[in-house]
Amino acid sequence: MSAAFTDEELLSYADERLPVSRAAELERLLRTSPDMMNRLAELMRDSDRGDQSLGAMWRQGRWSCPPRAVWSAFVDGRLGDGLSQYLQFHVETIGCRICAANLADLQQNANTSDSEGRVRKIFQSSAGRLSKERPPRLG
């Protein structure tokens, strides 16, 4: 059996910020525990009233999440060890799903940029072969 869920974890789950493995564990528990479901609903009501802790404001503002430009530099290998280690910690240990999705998108773009570059070169080399006549107007 895993550790009990804190109020902060329950609110993170409601905001879809709980790491995937922990969220799956909570979902299994919510299916079988009316008490846990009521606790989550009560916390969400309190949060909607504006009762927020500094931690809640920190998470909602995503103040610890690096901007996309920093993630791009990380993917390109342009960061020092300290910042790179923090970024890995942020995604792997903290489990920030938003930054993990951002990182995956940038990595996918980095992998496809080579093939896109080839397509662009082929198109540019073929541009002189295309007819410069205007197509007939319809209608």
Residue pairs with C-beta under 8 A, 6 or more apart in sequence:
2 25
5 13
5 26
5 29
5 36
7 43
8 53
8 55
8 56
9 18
9 22
9 26
10 26
10 39
10 40
10 43
11 43
11 44
11 47
11 56
11 59
12 18
12 59
13 22
13 23
13 26
13 40
14 40
14 43
14 44
14 47
15 59
15 60
16 23
16 97
17 59
17 96
17 97
17 98
18 26
18 95
18 97
19 94
19 95
19 97
20 95
20 97
21 95
22 95
26 36
29 36
30 36
30 37
30 40
47 56
52 60
58 64
62 98
64 90
64 94
64 96
65 90
65 96
65 98
65 99
66 87
66 90
66 99
68 102
68 106
70 79
70 83
70 87
71 87
71 99
71 102
71 103
71 106
72 106
73 79
74 83
74 84
74 87
74 103
75 103
75 106
75 107
75 110
76 110
79 87
87 99
87 103
90 96
90 99
91 99
91 100
91 103
